[in-house]
């Protein structure tokens, strides 16, 4: 019985090879056209109103993934990331207080391009957005009073 099973399997294998004509089936290869994601880790520096980065560079239209690490301990060290038009940090920062906690201290203004959620002390969030058109922008924390020190340049090439 064992011998007949082996002979049957051998016959099936030979038949499959003979019918296949020795051709290798065509395989389709596709290249990913999705742009690469630029990953950035942005950290608050302890209970100082300071980011670890003062400049971020990305490519236009490219997805940007930012991990915002809030290293603060004090409840006054809540932070967010707000991308704004160049030169509007002060206007957005001062308007943030009137936007209030319900809006994560992000004012509804045309100068605001993107805004993350607020992080509390010890929290980390990750968010993704597409880089805007080439140019120079700024990023800022809009928690009340933080904007003057917690900001930097966001360069899109």
N, C-alpha and C positions, 0 to 999 in steps of 0.2 A: 504494500500500500504506500509505504514511504517512497518507494522507487517510482511508482506511477505518478505521485504528486510532484516529485522533482522533475520528471520528464514532461509533465503537463506545463509546469511553470517555465521550464526551459523553452518549450515550444511557443508559449505565449510571448516570451521575451524576444525570441527570434522573429516571430511574426510581426511584433510591434516595430522592431528595428527595420525589417524589410519594408513595411508599409510606410514608414516615415520618410523614406528616400534619403535619409542621412542629412536632411536639411534642419537647420536650427531655426526654431520659430523666431519671428521678428519680435524684438522688444522695443517698446517706445520709451525714449528718454526725454524728460522734460527738465529744462533748467528753471529754477525758481526765479521769477521776475520780481518777487517781493523785495523791497529795499531792506538792507540790513538794519537792525535796530541798534541805535546807539544807547548803551547803558551807562548811567551816571549814578554815583552814590553821593548824595548831598547830605552833610551832617551838620547839625547845630553843634556848637562847641560848648558843652556843659551848660552852665547857667549864664553864660555870656550871650549877649545878643549878637551872635556872629555865626556865619556859615563857614565851613572849611574851604569852600571854593569861592573865589571872587570873579571867576570867568568860566564860562562853559562854551564850547565850540561844537557845532553840529552841522550837518549837511541839510540843505533845503529839501523839504518834502519828506525827509527821512523820519521814520518813527523814533521817538525819543522816549526811553523808559527811565524814569527817575525813581530811585529809592531814597526817600527822605527819612533820615534817622534822627529822631529828636533825643539828644543825649542830656537834655535838661532834667532837673529834679524838682525845681520849684513850680508850683501851679501857674506862675506868671510866665513860664517858658513854653507856651503853646506856639506852634509854628506851622506855617503853610508855605507853599510855593506859588507865586503868582507871576506869570509872564506878562510884561507890559511893554508898550511902545517906548522907544528910547526917549529919555527926558521926562517921563511921567511918574517917576517913583514918588516924588513928594505929593503930587496931586492925588494919586491913587492911595498912598499911605495915609494922608490926612482924611480922605473921604471914607476910609475903611472903618473908622470909629463909628460913623453914623450908619454904616451898613449893618452893624451889630452882629451879635453872636449867631443869630438864626441864619445869617447869610455867610457864616465863617469869616466875617470881617472882610468880605470882598464886595466892593461897590460895583453897581451896574454902571459901567462906563465904557465907552468905545476903546479906551486905552488898554483895557484888560483883554488879553488874548487867550489866556488859559489860567485856571486856578485849581489847585488841589484842595482836598479836604484839610481840615486843621488836625494837627497831631498834638497829643498831650505829652507830658514828660514821660520818657521811656518808650514811647510808641514809634513804630516804623510803618510807613505806607509806601506802596509802589504804584505808580500811575504812568500812563503812556499817552502821548499826544503826537501829532505830526508837526515837525518843525515848520515854521512859516517861511515866507519868501526870504531870499538872501537880504541880509542887513544886520544892523546892530539893534538889539533889544536889551531889556533889563529884566532881572528877576528880583523879587522882593518878598519878605514875610510881611503880611498885613495885619498881624495881631497888633492891637493898639500900642503905639510907641516903638515898635520894633523896626519900622521901615527905614529910619535914619541910619541904622547900623547894619541891618540884615538885608543887604542887596548886593547885586553883582551884575556883570555884563554877560549877555547871552548873544553870542555871535553866530549867525547863520551864513554859511558859505555856499 
